[in-house]
Amino acid sequence: MMVGDSRVAHGGQAAPDLLIAGAGVTGLWLALKAARVGLSVLLAERAHVGAGASGGFLGALMPHSPERWNGKKDFQFRALVDLESEIATLEAETGLSCGYRRVGRLMPLTSERARTTALERIAEAKANWGDRFGFEVNHTPDRHNWPNIVSAPRGLVHETLSARLMPPALTAALAARLATMPNVDIRLGVGLLSIDRQESVAHLSDGSAIGFGHLALANGVDAFAFLAAAADQPSVSLGGPIKGQAALFDADASPDLPLVYDDGIYVIAHDSGQVAVGSTSEREFDDPHGTDVLLDDVIKGARRLCPLIRHAPVVQRWAGLRPRAIGRDPMLGPVPGAPRILAMAGGFKISFGVAHRMADCLVAEITGGGGPDMPDSFSVAHHLGKAR
């Protein structure tokens, strides 16, 4: 891998088959999948690997609810199942741990209505998830104070599909693997400035003009404006930022503890024994990277929810912007009228669980090979329609 090399330039040597803007989890997975099939890849990142929303430490990999099954839920389910083997392969290739474990999830039930709904979902989970993963409604948690039984007066759901990983560990492993691949060039500190869609040329912040076979916009919140411009509809808003805040506790927790999720609060025990909690979902904010009293409230709620961390010290606080596309579904695939420009954006809260499968879809689009079925609601055309 050549970081900061200028050997690929418009009018000079051969343009890359794929230019990727953004080295978060989506861009890294796409670079890896593209390089594995032999495409030449240039990955441009204005900051550092894992910047933006990929730099947090929650790493929750949770499915959508199993009822009212649709293409989006099926896509995510298959991605969550496949991710286990994808990460096993990556760990074998790099010798690095991604902090992945399928630990399941507990969700307290606070009303009789919630319990009735959960009981109805048992059959839906069996029909749509199959026999490998369970969905049960229990009266008490298996572990003492995980969560506090007081927070679950009507019992709790225990499902075994959910998993977790450590985001910085995954992005580090992806970057390490890419560093061994001769057909990958990564430029850090180099952002995308503009795109000439007629000439298939991207202008970067280092002054270079890069010709490309395809350009994938995987640069988080920044992708929305580029996609609207590429579709020749620059005034259309295809999405925006949602601020999230999280905290990391030094808790000496068992790494096999299931995720706990209740009323917007996640509590996740990692391999290190540290416990991550989050998160806020803020549409309005003054400081995109600052933590404040809203995180303090989440921390207090998490301590009540799981007394195991009641006295554990907070060792790190984090805030960042997550890209939420209009309509919430991810945006994936070619831009109408500009088929060489591809969207890979707007994953919001599910990016870590589906990015590898999104990458398979885009590689199939570039190569003309077979790939996963993509829900119609993921297409750029669908998002443009909603925006209009």
C-alpha positions in Angstrom: 0.0 0.0 0.0 1.3 3.4 -0.9 0.0 6.1 1.4 0.1 9.6 -0.1 1.6 8.3 -3.4 0.7 10.4 -6.5 1.2 7.7 -9.1 -2.5 7.6 -10.1 -3.5 10.9 -11.8 -5.8 12.1 -14.5 -3.8 12.4 -17.7 -1.0 10.3 -16.3 -0.9 6.7 -15.4 -3.9 4.4 -15.5 -6.9 5.6 -13.5 -8.1 3.3 -10.7 -11.0 1.0 -11.4 -12.6 2.3 -8.2 -12.0 5.5 -6.3 -13.6 5.5 -2.8 -14.2 8.6 -0.8 -14.1 7.8 2.9 -12.2 5.3 5.0 -14.9 4.5 7.6 -16.2 1.0 8.0 -18.2 1.2 4.7 -15.3 2.5 2.6 -12.9 0.0 4.1 -15.1 -3.0 3.4 -15.7 -1.9 -0.1 -12.0 -1.4 -0.7 -11.3 -4.9 0.6 -14.1 -6.6 -1.4 -13.1 -4.7 -4.6 -9.4 -5.5 -4.2 -10.1 -9.2 -3.6 -11.7 -9.5 -7.1 -8.7 -7.8 -8.7 -9.9 -4.2 -9.1 -7.4 -1.4 -8.6 -8.6 0.8 -5.7 -7.7 4.3 -4.6 -9.1 5.1 -1.1 -9.1 8.8 -0.2 -9.9 9.9 3.4 -9.8 13.5 4.5 -8.9 12.6 8.1 -7.8 9.2 9.3 -8.9 5.5 9.0 -12.1 5.1 11.1 -12.9 8.8 11.3 -16.4 10.0 11.7 -19.2 7.7 13.0 -16.9 4.7 12.7 -14.7 5.9 15.5 -17.0 5.1 18.4 -17.0 2.0 20.6 -20.6 0.7 20.9 -20.4 -1.9 18.1 -24.0 -3.2 18.6 -25.1 -5.6 15.8 -28.8 -5.9 16.5 -31.5 -7.0 14.1 -34.7 -5.2 13.3 -37.8 -6.7 14.9 -38.9 -9.9 13.1 -42.5 -9.0 12.3 -43.7 -7.2 9.1 -40.8 -8.8 7.2 -39.5 -6.9 4.2 -36.5 -6.5 1.9 -34.6 -4.2 4.3 -35.0 -6.6 7.2 -34.0 -9.6 5.1 -30.9 -7.8 3.8 -29.9 -6.9 7.3 -30.6 -10.4 8.7 -28.4 -12.1 6.0 -25.7 -9.6 6.6 -25.7 -10.2 10.4 -25.5 -13.9 9.8 -22.7 -13.6 7.2 -20.6 -11.2 9.2 -19.5 -13.9 11.6 -17.6 -15.7 8.9 -16.5 -12.5 7.2 -14.8 -11.4 10.4 -13.3 -14.9 11.0 -11.6 -14.7 7.6 -10.3 -11.2 8.3 -8.9 -12.2 11.6 -7.2 -15.2 10.1 -5.7 -13.0 7.4 -4.4 -10.3 9.8 -3.9 -12.1 13.1 -5.9 -9.2 14.7 -9.0 -9.5 16.8 -12.1 -7.5 15.9 -13.7 -8.0 19.2 -16.6 -9.9 17.6 -18.9 -12.2 19.6 -22.5 -13.3 19.1 -23.7 -12.7 22.6 -27.4 -12.2 22.1 -29.5 -9.4 23.5 -31.8 -8.8 26.5 -34.7 -6.3 26.3 -36.7 -5.5 29.5 -40.5 -5.4 29.2 -42.1 -2.7 31.2 -45.8 -3.2 30.4 -48.3 -5.9 29.7 -48.8 -4.6 26.2 -45.0 -4.9 25.5 -45.0 -8.4 26.8 -48.0 -9.4 24.6 -46.2 -7.9 21.6 -43.0 -9.8 22.4 -44.9 -13.1 22.7 -46.5 -12.5 19.3 -43.0 -12.0 17.8 -41.8 -15.5 18.8 -43.5 -17.1 15.8 -42.4 -14.3 13.5 -38.8 -14.8 14.6 -38.9 -18.5 14.0 -40.4 -18.0 10.6 -38.0 -15.3 9.4 -34.8 -16.1 11.4 -35.1 -19.9 11.2 -34.1 -22.4 13.9 -30.6 -21.3 14.5 -31.5 -18.2 16.5 -33.8 -18.0 19.4 -36.4 -15.4 20.5 -37.8 -16.1 24.0 -39.8 -14.2 26.6 -38.5 -15.0 30.1 -39.5 -13.9 33.5 -36.1 -13.0 34.9 -32.6 -12.5 33.5 -30.0 -15.3 33.7 -27.4 -13.0 35.2 -27.7 -11.1 38.4 -28.2 -7.4 37.8 -27.8 -7.7 34.1 -30.2 -6.0 33.8 -31.7 -5.0 37.0 -34.9 -7.0 37.5 -36.6 -3.8 38.7 -36.3 -2.5 35.1 -38.2 -5.6 33.8 -41.4 -5.8 35.7 -43.0 -7.9 32.9 -40.0 -10.0 32.1 -37.6 -9.6 29.2 -36.9 -10.7 25.7 -33.8 -12.8 25.1 -32.8 -13.2 21.5 -29.6 -14.9 20.3 -29.0 -13.3 16.9 -27.5 -10.1 18.1 -23.7 -9.7 18.4 -21.1 -7.0 19.1 -17.7 -6.0 17.9 -15.2 -3.2 18.8 -15.3 -0.6 16.0 -11.7 0.6 16.3 -10.5 -3.0 16.2 -12.5 -3.8 13.1 -11.3 -0.7 11.2 -7.7 -1.4 12.2 -8.0 -5.0 10.9 -9.5 -3.9 7.6 -6.7 -1.3 7.2 -4.0 -3.8 8.1 -5.4 -6.2 5.4 -5.5 -3.5 2.8 -1.9 -2.6 3.6 -0.9 -6.0 2.2 -2.7 -5.7 -1.1 -0.6 -4.3 -4.0 -3.7 -3.1 -5.9 -4.8 -0.7 -3.1 -3.6 2.9 -2.6 -4.7 4.8 0.5 -4.4 8.5 0.8 -5.0 9.9 4.3 -5.6 13.6 4.9 -6.9 13.9 1.4 -10.6 14.7 0.9 -12.9 14.8 -2.1 -13.6 18.4 -3.3 -15.7 18.0 -6.5 -16.6 15.5 -9.2 -16.7 16.1 -12.9 -19.3 13.4 -13.8 -19.0 14.0 -17.6 -15.2 13.4 -17.6 -15.2 10.8 -14.7 -12.7 12.9 -12.8 -12.5 13.6 -9.1 -10.7 16.6 -7.7 -9.0 16.0 -4.3 -7.8 18.4 -1.6 -4.1 17.6 -2.4 -4.5 19.3 -5.8 -4.8 16.1 -7.8 -7.4 15.3 -10.4 -8.1 11.6 -10.5 -9.7 9.8 -13.3 -11.8 6.8 -12.3 -13.7 3.8 -13.6 -16.2 4.2 -10.8 -16.4 6.5 -7.8 -18.0 5.3 -4.6 -19.2 7.9 -2.1 -18.7 6.3 1.3 -17.8 9.5 3.2 -20.5 9.6 5.7 -22.5 12.8 6.1 -20.5 14.5 3.4 -21.8 11.9 0.8 -25.4 13.4 0.7 -24.4 16.7 -1.0 -22.1 15.0 -3.5 -24.8 12.5 -4.4 -27.4 15.2 -4.9 -25.0 17.2 -7.1 -24.1 14.0 -9.1 -27.8 13.5 -9.7 -28.0 17.1 -11.0 -30.3 18.0 -8.1 -28.0 20.0 -5.8 -30.8 21.6 -3.9 -32.3 18.3 -2.8 -31.5 17.1 0.7 -30.9 13.3 0.7 -30.0 13.1 4.4 -28.2 14.7 7.3 -26.3 14.2 10.5 -27.6 12.8 13.7 -25.3 13.4 16.7 -24.6 10.5 19.0 -22.8 10.4 22.3 -21.4 7.3 24.2 -19.3 6.4 27.1 -16.9 3.6 28.0 -16.6 2.2 31.6 -13.8 0.3 33.2 -16.0 -2.5 34.6 -14.1 -5.8 34.5 -17.3 -7.3 33.0 -17.5 -10.8 31.6 -17.2 -10.7 27.8 -20.0 -13.2 27.3 -22.6 -10.9 28.7 -25.5 -10.3 26.3 -26.2 -6.8 25.0 -28.9 -5.0 27.0 -31.2 -2.6 25.2 -33.9 -0.5 26.8 -35.6 2.7 25.7 -32.8 3.9 23.5 -30.0 2.9 26.0 -27.4 0.3 24.9 -25.1 -1.5 27.4 -22.4 -3.6 25.8 -19.7 -5.6 27.5 -16.5 -6.0 25.3 -13.7 -8.5 25.3 -11.5 -6.2 27.4 -14.0 -6.2 30.3 -14.9 -2.6 29.4 -18.6 -1.7 29.0 -19.8 0.7 26.4 -23.1 2.6 26.8 -25.0 5.0 24.5 -26.4 6.7 22.8 -28.1 10.0 22.1 -29.8 10.8 18.8 -29.6 14.5 18.4 -30.9 16.4 15.4 -30.0 19.8 16.8 -26.6 20.5 18.4 -23.9 23.2 18.6 -20.8 21.1 19.0 -20.7 17.9 16.8 -17.9 16.3 18.7 -18.5 17.6 22.3 -20.1 15.6 25.0 -22.5 17.2 27.5 -25.3 16.6 30.0 -27.2 14.5 27.5 -24.5 11.9 27.8 -24.6 12.3 31.6 -28.2 11.3 31.4 -27.5 8.2 29.3 -24.8 7.2 31.8 -27.2 7.6 34.7 -29.8 5.5 32.9 -27.3 2.8 32.1 -26.1 2.6 35.7 -29.8 2.1 36.8 -30.4 -0.4 34.1 -27.3 -2.6 34.8 -26.1 -2.2 38.4 -23.0 -4.2 37.5 -21.6 -0.8 36.2 -23.1 1.3 38.9 -19.8 2.3 40.5 -17.5 1.6 37.4 -15.5 4.7 36.4 -16.0 6.3 33.0 -12.7 6.1 31.1 -13.7 7.7 27.8 -16.5 9.8 26.4 -17.2 10.1 22.6 -19.4 12.1 20.3 -19.8 12.0 16.5 -22.1 12.4 13.6 -24.0 9.5 12.1 -25.3 9.8 8.5 -29.1 9.3 8.4 -30.5 9.1 4.8 -34.0 10.4 4.1 -36.4 7.6 5.0 -33.7 5.9 7.2 -32.8 3.1 4.7 -29.2 3.1 3.5 -28.4 4.5 0.0 -26.7 2.1 -2.3 -26.0 1.8 -6.0 -25.6 4.0 -9.0 -26.7 7.6 -9.3 -29.4 8.1 -12.0 -27.9 9.8 -14.9 -24.3 9.2 -13.6 -23.9 5.4 -13.4 -20.2 5.5 -12.7 -20.9 7.3 -9.4 -22.1 5.0 -6.7 -23.7 5.6 -3.3 -22.7 3.7 -0.2 -24.1 6.0 2.5 -26.7 6.6 5.1 -26.4 3.4 7.1 -27.0 5.3 10.3 -27.2 2.8 13.2 -26.8 -0.4 11.2 -23.7 0.3 9.1 -21.3 -2.0 11.1 -23.7 -4.9 10.5 -24.4 -4.4 6.8 -21.3 -2.7 5.3 -19.7 -5.9 4.0 -22.9 -6.9 2.2 -23.4 -3.4 0.8 -19.8 -3.7 -0.5 -20.7 -7.0 -2.3 -23.6 -5.3 -4.0 -21.4 -2.5 -5.3 -18.6 -4.8 -6.5 -21.3 -6.8 -8.4 -22.5 -3.5 -9.9 -18.9 -2.6 -11.1 -17.9 -6.1 -12.4 -21.3 -7.2 -13.7 -21.1 -10.3 -11.6 -23.6 -11.8 -9.3 -24.3 -10.2 -5.9 -26.8 -10.0 -3.1 -30.3 -8.8 -3.9 -30.6 -5.1 -3.0 -34.0 -3.8 -1.7 -35.5 -1.2 -4.0 -35.8 1.2 -1.1 -32.0 1.3 -1.0 -31.6 2.8 -4.5 -30.6 6.4 -5.0 -33.6 6.9 -7.3 -35.9 5.9 -4.4 -34.2 8.4 -2.0 -34.4 11.1 -4.7 -38.2 10.4 -5.0 -38.6 10.7 -1.2 -36.6 13.9 -1.1 -38.7 15.5 -3.8 
